[in-house]
Amino acid sequence: MRVCVVYYSQTGNTKKMAEAISKGIKEANGQCDLFSLREVTPRW
């Protein structure tokens, strides 16, 4: 299974949850990519 987790975290709490979700997916032999919305540059 391949999963993409996209999140925004102003205080860091959502980032911790996204990382925990990613870790669980990887422990279940899945592939997971994490992307923070702050790191994304819109291409309009």
The 8 nearest C-alpha neighbors of each residue, nearest first, counted from 0:
[[1, 29, 30, 2, 28, 31, 24, 27],
 [0, 2, 30, 31, 29, 3, 32, 24],
 [3, 1, 31, 30, 4, 32, 0, 29],
 [2, 4, 32, 31, 33, 5, 1, 34],
 [5, 3, 33, 32, 34, 2, 6, 17],
 [6, 4, 34, 35, 33, 3, 36, 7],
 [7, 5, 35, 36, 34, 4, 8, 17],
 [6, 8, 36, 35, 9, 13, 37, 5],
 [9, 7, 13, 11, 14, 10, 12, 6],
 [8, 10, 11, 7, 12, 13, 14, 37],
 [11, 9, 8, 12, 13, 14, 7, 15],
 [10, 12, 14, 8, 13, 9, 15, 7],
 [13, 11, 15, 14, 10, 8, 16, 9],
 [12, 14, 16, 8, 15, 11, 17, 7],
 [13, 15, 17, 11, 12, 16, 8, 18],
 [14, 16, 18, 12, 13, 17, 19, 11],
 [15, 17, 19, 13, 18, 14, 20, 12],
 [18, 16, 14, 20, 19, 15, 13, 21],
 [17, 19, 21, 15, 16, 20, 22, 14],
 [20, 18, 16, 22, 21, 17, 15, 23],
 [21, 19, 17, 23, 18, 22, 16, 24],
 [22, 20, 18, 24, 19, 23, 31, 17],
 [21, 23, 19, 25, 20, 24, 18, 26],
 [24, 22, 26, 20, 25, 21, 19, 27],
 [23, 25, 27, 21, 29, 26, 22, 20],
 [24, 26, 29, 28, 22, 27, 23, 30],
 [27, 25, 23, 28, 24, 22, 29, 21],
 [26, 28, 24, 25, 29, 23, 22, 30],
 [29, 27, 25, 26, 24, 30, 0, 23],
 [30, 28, 25, 0, 24, 27, 1, 31],
 [29, 31, 1, 25, 2, 0, 24, 28],
 [30, 32, 2, 3, 21, 1, 29, 33],
 [31, 33, 3, 4, 2, 34, 30, 21],
 [34, 32, 4, 5, 3, 31, 35, 21],
 [35, 33, 5, 4, 36, 6, 32, 38],
 [34, 36, 6, 37, 38, 7, 5, 33],
 [35, 37, 39, 38, 7, 6, 34, 5],
 [38, 36, 35, 39, 7, 40, 34, 8],
 [37, 39, 36, 35, 40, 34, 7, 41],
 [40, 38, 36, 37, 41, 35, 34, 42],
 [39, 41, 42, 38, 37, 36, 43, 35],
 [42, 40, 43, 39, 36, 38, 37, 35],
 [43, 41, 40, 39, 38, 36, 37, 34],
 [42, 41, 40, 39, 36, 38, 37, 35]]
